[in-house]
Amino acid sequence: MCGENVLPNGQDPSQHPPPPGTLMVDTSRKDRVGEFRGVAGPYWALRPVRGGVEWEADPEHLRPATRIERLRAETARRNARSEGRLL
């Protein structure tokens, strides 16, 4: 049986990377929010919202940011840009 939310071959939807730029929460790092950049081997690369060094995370420890987490991240990004810490 094939449903709307079912992937072929029993694939786990959490293992499919989101589009670049999607805000994700790394639950293994105290719910740190980062922007998805791409896949690096078995890990997903994330970039801090306010700029800085990218980090790699196990996809099992990542989830999409909630609406309030996205709002907080966008506010932090705008504040960093207005203070000259982010171009």
Secondary structure, 3 states (H helix, E strand, C coil): CCCCCCCHHHCCHHHCCCCCCCEEEEHHHCCEEEEEEEEECCEEEEEECCCCCCEEECHHHEEECCHHHHHHHHHHHHHHHHCCCCC
